[in-house]
Amino acid sequence: MTALISPTSRLPPIGQLAYYSTEELAAAIRYLRQIYNPEVRGIRRLSKKSGNGRVPTAQSAVSEDHLDAIRSDAFERSYAIRWLTSLVSQAYRFGELPSDIEPSPREVLIQEAASLLAISAGTASAGTLTRTFHFPRTGGAVEVQLTDAPLDNHDYGSVGAQTWGSACLLSEMLVDEPHKFGLLPAPHAGSTRLRALELGAGTGLVTSTLAKVCMGDNINGSNAIPAEIIATDFHASVLANLRNNIEANCAAQSAPTDAAVSVSCSRLDWSQFPSANKHEPPFDKPFNLILGADIVYEAEHATWIKACVERLLKMPSSYDCDPLSSTPRFHLVIPLRSTHVLECSTIEEVFPAASRIAAGEAQASTPVLAILSKDVIVCEAYDDVRSRRGGSDNVEYVHYVIGWCV
């Protein structure tokens, strides 16, 4: 990526748009999208940690400070919106070359301009940011478009309205290795639906990605996994943004087999559960799969989460400590950060290691939730995804697989 300059300096003059080629105008739109609606790669796994060697720091081609300066410039944003408006409104004046491609390149250009205009105009006053997350997979890609909402009056409780690096990593893992999460296509019609729950869903990236993985092939719905997916959070402003994002990504699906996948969201207060609403839908039935990304940032969170998972994770008919088993599992991804050492250490205090139970070091007269595996993953974090630790260099994350053990 080359250095970005301001829209007033970079864009073709509004009065001369009709004289520019489709390719030139498309390049201008791509430039604006880099600033106001960047495609988010988010997290790229580099390796699982081994030894004590340091991983080289990745350098970003464009500093976040420079992008923020352009994005926050009200005059530049206003000019970009006016330029896009003019481009869309003058579409009828553009000549169109014969094309066998449907839609034509000009039609695609106008559609992209209109989409970016809606995003740019909508975020100008609200202070929100809408971005597209792109997770490649065989035969295509999973794309999720999310809106990050601003903090509610700087209330720390509303940080879930932002997309964090752990959610990017967990989403990438769901797309790359669905079998490790027990996501296997139903062998025949009428198979039991997967019940999946996300704790602290935030903007809904993990839930939306999981839903699209379960929907299978986007064209014909092949390899679909019947599923009921519930996204949960607590803070009112986070829930409102979560519902909007889920509806935008999961509500309107065209393939007939997509009816097998339902997605909804619900309020869940970890500190009050399970005494408050354990018998109320959707918490009246257990879940096969529970997911959590960066949800432990207070000392008591791990204890609360354990109480929730104990009530909500389905008890298997037989106990299997293999982390790759399709039996019910809780997958938790958190960043390793110096600012929350105490909070993160509580995870391994409240969830014992399965190896300790097997060796008789921890008592388990009845089934208990235990850590079946723990992987430290080194990731390259990009400037447009936060890690809650500051900076944009490589970040280490821990992936816990937790399940019932005796």
C-alpha positions as CSV (number, residue, x, y, z in Angstrom):
1,M,0.0,0.0,0.0
2,T,1.5,3.4,-1.0
3,A,1.1,6.5,1.1
4,L,-2.4,8.0,1.0
5,I,-3.0,11.7,0.3
6,S,-6.1,13.7,1.0
7,P,-9.2,13.2,-1.2
8,T,-9.1,16.9,-2.4
9,S,-5.7,16.2,-3.8
10,R,-6.2,12.7,-5.2
11,L,-9.7,12.5,-6.7
12,P,-10.5,13.4,-10.3
13,P,-12.2,16.8,-10.5
14,I,-16.0,16.6,-10.0
15,G,-16.7,18.6,-13.1
16,Q,-14.7,16.3,-15.4
17,L,-15.9,12.9,-14.2
18,A,-17.4,12.0,-17.5
19,Y,-14.0,12.3,-19.2
20,Y,-12.4,9.6,-17.0
21,S,-12.2,5.9,-17.9
22,T,-14.0,3.2,-15.9
23,E,-10.6,2.0,-14.7
24,E,-9.5,5.4,-13.5
25,L,-12.8,6.0,-11.6
26,A,-12.6,2.5,-10.1
27,A,-9.1,3.2,-8.9
28,A,-10.4,6.4,-7.2
29,I,-13.1,4.4,-5.4
30,R,-10.6,1.8,-4.3
31,Y,-8.5,4.7,-2.9
32,L,-11.5,6.1,-0.9
33,R,-12.4,2.7,0.4
34,Q,-8.9,2.3,1.8
35,I,-9.6,5.4,3.9
36,Y,-13.3,5.2,4.8
37,N,-14.1,1.5,4.5
38,P,-11.0,-0.6,4.5
39,E,-11.2,-4.4,3.9
40,V,-10.0,-5.9,7.1
41,R,-7.6,-8.7,7.0
42,G,-7.5,-8.4,10.8
43,I,-5.3,-11.3,12.0
44,R,-2.9,-13.6,10.2
45,R,-1.5,-16.5,12.0
46,L,2.2,-16.8,11.8
47,S,2.9,-19.8,13.9
48,K,2.3,-21.6,17.2
49,K,4.8,-20.4,19.8
50,S,7.8,-22.6,20.3
51,G,10.9,-21.8,22.2
52,N,11.8,-18.4,23.4
53,G,12.8,-16.8,20.1
54,R,11.4,-13.4,19.3
55,V,9.2,-12.9,16.2
56,P,10.2,-10.0,14.0
57,T,7.9,-7.1,14.1
58,A,5.8,-6.5,11.0
59,Q,5.9,-2.9,9.7
60,S,2.8,-1.3,8.3
61,A,3.1,0.6,5.0
62,V,0.6,3.3,6.2
63,S,0.6,4.5,9.7
64,E,-2.7,4.5,11.6
65,D,-2.0,8.0,12.7
66,H,-1.9,9.2,9.1
67,L,-5.1,7.4,8.2
68,D,-6.8,8.7,11.3
69,A,-5.9,12.2,10.4
70,I,-7.5,11.9,7.0
71,R,-10.6,10.1,8.3
72,S,-11.2,12.7,11.0
73,D,-10.8,15.7,8.7
74,A,-14.5,16.8,8.3
75,F,-13.7,18.9,5.2
76,E,-12.0,16.0,3.4
77,R,-14.8,13.6,4.3
78,S,-17.4,16.1,3.1
79,Y,-15.6,16.4,-0.2
80,A,-15.4,12.7,-0.6
81,I,-19.1,12.4,0.0
82,R,-19.8,15.2,-2.6
83,W,-17.5,13.5,-5.1
84,L,-19.3,10.1,-4.7
85,T,-22.7,11.8,-4.9
86,S,-21.7,13.5,-8.2
87,L,-20.3,10.2,-9.6
88,V,-23.6,8.4,-8.9
89,S,-25.8,11.2,-10.1
90,Q,-23.9,11.7,-13.3
91,A,-24.0,8.0,-14.2
92,Y,-26.5,8.5,-17.0
93,R,-24.0,10.8,-18.7
94,F,-21.3,8.2,-18.9
95,G,-20.9,6.4,-22.2
96,E,-21.1,2.6,-22.0
97,L,-19.2,0.3,-24.2
98,P,-20.8,-2.9,-25.4
99,S,-20.1,-5.7,-22.9
100,D,-21.0,-9.4,-22.7
101,I,-20.4,-9.2,-18.9
102,E,-23.4,-8.9,-16.7
103,P,-23.4,-6.6,-14.8
104,S,-21.3,-4.3,-16.9
105,P,-18.1,-2.7,-15.5
106,R,-19.9,0.7,-15.4
107,E,-22.8,-0.8,-13.5
108,V,-20.4,-2.4,-11.0
109,L,-18.6,0.9,-10.6
110,I,-21.8,2.8,-9.8
111,Q,-22.9,0.1,-7.4
112,E,-19.6,0.3,-5.5
113,A,-19.8,4.1,-5.5
114,A,-23.3,4.1,-4.1
115,S,-22.4,1.5,-1.4
116,L,-19.4,3.5,-0.3
117,L,-21.4,6.7,-0.3
118,A,-24.0,5.1,2.0
119,I,-21.2,4.0,4.3
120,S,-19.3,7.3,4.3
121,A,-22.4,9.4,4.7
122,G,-23.7,7.2,7.5
123,T,-20.5,7.3,9.5
124,A,-19.9,11.0,9.0
125,S,-22.1,12.1,11.9
126,A,-22.4,8.9,13.9
127,G,-18.7,8.3,14.4
128,T,-19.1,4.6,13.4
129,L,-16.9,2.6,11.1
130,T,-18.2,-0.1,8.7
131,R,-15.7,-2.6,7.4
132,T,-15.6,-5.8,5.4
133,F,-13.8,-8.8,6.9
134,H,-12.5,-11.3,4.3
135,F,-11.7,-14.9,5.2
136,P,-10.5,-16.9,2.2
137,R,-11.4,-20.6,1.9
138,T,-11.4,-23.3,-0.8
139,G,-13.9,-22.4,-3.5
140,G,-14.5,-18.8,-2.4
141,A,-14.4,-16.7,0.7
142,V,-16.5,-15.8,3.7
143,E,-17.2,-12.1,3.9
144,V,-18.7,-10.3,6.8
145,Q,-19.5,-6.6,6.9
146,L,-19.7,-5.1,10.4
147,T,-20.3,-1.7,11.9
148,D,-18.2,-0.8,14.9
149,A,-20.1,1.7,17.1
150,P,-18.4,4.4,19.1
151,L,-18.1,4.0,22.9
152,D,-21.3,4.9,24.7
153,N,-20.3,8.1,26.5
154,H,-16.8,6.5,27.0
155,D,-18.4,3.8,29.1
156,Y,-15.8,0.9,29.3
157,G,-18.7,-1.5,29.5
158,S,-19.5,-0.8,25.9
159,V,-16.1,-1.9,24.4
160,G,-18.0,-4.8,22.8
161,A,-19.1,-2.4,20.2
162,Q,-15.6,-2.5,18.8
163,T,-14.1,-5.4,16.8
164,W,-11.1,-6.9,18.6
165,G,-8.2,-9.1,17.3
166,S,-9.3,-12.2,19.2
167,A,-12.6,-12.2,17.3
168,C,-10.7,-12.0,14.0
169,L,-8.5,-14.9,14.9
170,L,-11.4,-17.1,16.1
171,S,-13.3,-16.3,12.9
172,E,-10.3,-17.2,10.7
173,M,-10.0,-20.5,12.6
174,L,-13.7,-21.3,12.0
175,V,-13.3,-20.8,8.3
176,D,-9.9,-22.6,8.0
177,E,-10.5,-25.6,10.2
178,P,-14.3,-26.1,10.8
179,H,-13.8,-29.7,11.7
180,K,-11.8,-28.7,14.8
181,F,-15.0,-27.1,16.0
182,G,-17.2,-30.1,15.3
183,L,-18.6,-28.3,12.2
184,L,-19.3,-31.3,9.9
185,P,-22.1,-31.4,7.2
186,A,-25.2,-33.3,8.2
187,P,-24.9,-36.9,6.7
188,H,-28.6,-37.0,5.9
189,A,-31.7,-34.9,6.2
190,G,-33.3,-34.7,9.6
191,S,-30.0,-34.8,11.5
192,T,-29.9,-33.0,14.9
193,R,-29.3,-29.3,14.5
194,L,-26.1,-27.8,16.0
195,R,-26.8,-25.5,18.9
196,A,-24.1,-22.9,19.2
197,L,-23.7,-20.0,21.6
198,E,-21.3,-17.0,21.6
199,L,-20.5,-15.3,24.9
200,G,-19.7,-11.6,24.7
201,A,-20.4,-11.5,21.0
202,G,-19.6,-7.8,20.6
203,T,-20.0,-6.7,17.0
204,G,-21.0,-10.2,16.0
205,L,-18.0,-11.1,13.8
206,V,-17.6,-14.7,15.2
207,T,-21.4,-15.4,15.2
208,S,-21.8,-14.1,11.6
209,T,-18.7,-16.1,10.4
210,L,-20.0,-19.2,12.1
211,A,-23.4,-18.8,10.5
212,K,-21.9,-18.4,7.0
213,V,-19.7,-21.5,7.5
214,C,-22.8,-23.5,8.5
215,M,-24.7,-22.2,5.5
216,G,-22.1,-24.0,3.3
217,D,-21.6,-23.1,-0.3
218,N,-23.0,-19.7,-1.1
219,I,-24.3,-20.8,-4.5
220,N,-26.2,-24.0,-3.9
221,G,-26.1,-24.5,-0.1
222,S,-24.1,-27.7,-0.4
223,N,-22.3,-28.9,2.7
224,A,-24.7,-26.9,4.9
225,I,-24.8,-27.6,8.6
226,P,-28.2,-27.3,10.3
227,A,-27.7,-24.9,13.2
228,E,-29.3,-22.6,15.7
229,I,-26.8,-19.9,16.7
230,I,-27.3,-17.5,19.6
231,A,-25.2,-14.4,20.0
232,T,-25.2,-12.9,23.5
233,D,-24.0,-9.7,25.2
234,F,-24.9,-7.5,28.1
235,H,-24.6,-3.8,27.4
236,A,-27.6,-2.1,25.8
237,S,-25.7,-0.2,23.1
238,V,-23.6,-3.3,22.3
239,L,-26.7,-5.4,21.9
240,A,-28.3,-2.8,19.6
241,N,-25.3,-2.8,17.3
242,L,-25.0,-6.6,17.5
243,R,-28.6,-7.1,16.3
244,N,-28.1,-4.7,13.4
245,N,-24.9,-6.5,12.3
246,I,-26.5,-10.0,12.6
247,E,-29.5,-8.8,10.6
248,A,-27.3,-7.3,7.9
249,N,-25.2,-10.5,7.5
250,C,-27.5,-13.3,8.3
251,A,-31.2,-12.3,7.9
252,A,-31.7,-12.3,4.2
253,Q,-30.3,-15.4,2.5
254,S,-31.5,-16.7,-0.8
255,A,-30.5,-20.3,-1.0
256,P,-33.3,-22.6,0.2
257,T,-31.1,-24.7,2.4
258,D,-30.1,-21.6,4.4
259,A,-33.4,-22.0,6.3
260,A,-31.6,-24.7,8.2
261,V,-29.4,-22.0,9.9
262,S,-31.1,-19.5,12.3
263,V,-29.2,-16.7,14.0
264,S,-30.5,-14.5,16.9
265,C,-29.2,-12.5,19.8
266,S,-30.1,-12.3,23.4
267,R,-29.0,-10.5,26.5
268,L,-27.0,-12.5,29.0
269,D,-25.6,-11.2,32.3
270,W,-22.8,-13.5,33.4
271,S,-22.9,-12.2,37.0
272,Q,-26.6,-13.1,37.4
273,F,-26.7,-16.4,35.3
274,P,-27.6,-19.1,35.9
275,S,-29.9,-18.2,38.7
276,A,-31.8,-15.5,36.8
277,N,-32.8,-17.0,33.5
278,K,-31.5,-20.5,33.1
279,H,-34.9,-21.9,32.3
280,E,-35.9,-19.1,29.8
281,P,-35.4,-19.6,26.0
282,P,-32.9,-19.7,24.4
283,F,-31.1,-20.9,27.6
284,D,-33.5,-23.7,28.4
285,K,-31.6,-26.2,26.3
286,P,-27.9,-27.0,26.3
287,F,-25.4,-26.1,23.5
288,N,-23.0,-28.3,21.5
289,L,-20.6,-25.5,20.8
290,I,-19.8,-22.4,22.9
291,L,-17.4,-19.7,21.7
292,G,-15.7,-16.7,23.4
293,A,-13.2,-14.2,22.0
294,D,-11.5,-11.7,24.4
295,I,-14.1,-11.9,27.1
296,V,-11.9,-12.1,30.2
297,Y,-10.8,-8.6,31.1
298,E,-12.0,-8.3,34.7
299,A,-10.8,-10.6,37.6
300,E,-14.2,-12.1,38.2
301,H,-15.0,-12.8,34.5
302,A,-13.5,-16.3,34.4
303,T,-15.6,-17.4,37.4
304,W,-18.8,-16.0,36.0
305,I,-18.1,-17.6,32.6
306,K,-17.4,-21.0,34.1
307,A,-20.8,-20.9,35.9
308,C,-22.5,-20.1,32.6
309,V,-20.7,-22.8,30.6
310,E,-21.4,-25.4,33.3
311,R,-25.1,-24.8,32.8
312,L,-25.1,-24.3,29.1
313,L,-22.5,-26.8,27.6
314,K,-24.2,-30.1,26.7
315,M,-23.1,-33.1,28.8
316,P,-21.8,-35.8,26.4
317,S,-23.0,-39.3,26.4
318,S,-19.4,-40.4,26.8
319,Y,-16.3,-38.4,27.9
320,D,-13.6,-37.8,25.4
321,C,-10.6,-35.6,26.2
322,D,-9.5,-35.3,22.6
323,P,-9.7,-31.6,21.8
324,L,-10.5,-32.4,18.2
325,S,-13.5,-34.5,19.1
326,S,-16.9,-33.5,17.9
327,T,-18.3,-33.8,21.5
328,P,-19.5,-30.5,23.1
329,R,-16.7,-28.0,23.5
330,F,-16.1,-24.4,24.7
331,H,-13.5,-22.6,22.6
332,L,-11.9,-19.5,24.2
333,V,-9.4,-17.1,22.6
334,I,-7.7,-14.4,24.5
335,P,-4.7,-12.2,23.8
336,L,-1.6,-12.4,26.0
337,R,-1.3,-8.9,27.3
338,S,0.8,-7.5,30.2
339,T,-2.1,-5.2,31.4
340,H,-4.4,-8.2,32.3
341,V,-2.0,-10.8,33.7
342,L,-4.1,-11.4,36.8
343,E,-7.4,-11.6,34.9
344,C,-6.1,-14.0,32.3
345,S,-4.4,-16.3,34.9
346,T,-7.8,-16.9,36.5
347,I,-8.8,-19.0,33.5
348,E,-6.4,-21.7,34.4
349,E,-7.4,-21.3,38.1
350,V,-11.1,-22.0,37.5
351,F,-10.6,-24.5,34.7
352,P,-8.2,-27.3,35.7
353,A,-6.0,-29.0,33.1
354,A,-7.5,-32.3,31.9
355,S,-4.0,-33.9,32.4
356,R,-4.2,-33.1,36.1
357,I,-7.5,-34.9,36.4
358,A,-6.3,-37.9,34.5
359,A,-3.2,-38.1,36.8
360,G,-5.4,-37.8,39.9
361,E,-3.9,-34.4,40.8
362,A,-7.3,-32.8,40.7
363,Q,-10.4,-34.4,42.2
364,A,-13.3,-35.1,39.8
365,S,-15.8,-37.4,41.4
366,T,-18.4,-35.9,39.0
367,P,-17.8,-34.5,35.5
368,V,-16.0,-31.1,35.5
369,L,-15.0,-28.6,32.9
370,A,-11.3,-28.9,32.1
371,I,-8.8,-27.4,29.7
372,L,-8.3,-30.1,27.1
373,S,-5.7,-28.2,25.1
374,K,-3.9,-24.8,25.2
375,D,-2.2,-23.3,22.1
376,V,-0.3,-20.1,22.0
377,I,-0.6,-18.6,18.5
378,V,1.6,-15.8,17.2
379,C,-0.3,-13.4,14.9
380,E,0.5,-10.5,12.7
381,A,-2.0,-7.7,13.7
382,Y,-2.9,-5.0,11.2
383,D,-3.4,-1.4,12.0
384,D,-7.2,-1.6,11.5
385,V,-7.9,-4.2,14.2
386,R,-7.4,-3.6,17.8
387,S,-5.7,-6.0,20.2
388,R,-6.6,-4.2,23.5
389,R,-2.9,-4.0,24.2
390,G,-1.9,-1.0,22.0
391,G,0.6,-1.0,19.1
392,S,0.3,-2.8,15.8
393,D,3.1,-5.4,16.0
394,N,2.8,-9.1,16.4
395,V,0.4,-10.3,19.1
396,E,0.3,-13.6,20.9
397,Y,-3.1,-15.2,21.6
398,V,-4.1,-18.3,23.6
399,H,-6.7,-20.7,22.3
400,Y,-8.2,-22.9,25.0
401,V,-10.4,-25.9,24.2
402,I,-12.5,-26.7,27.3
403,G,-14.8,-29.7,27.7
404,W,-16.3,-32.1,30.2
405,C,-13.8,-34.5,31.8
406,V,-13.9,-37.1,34.5
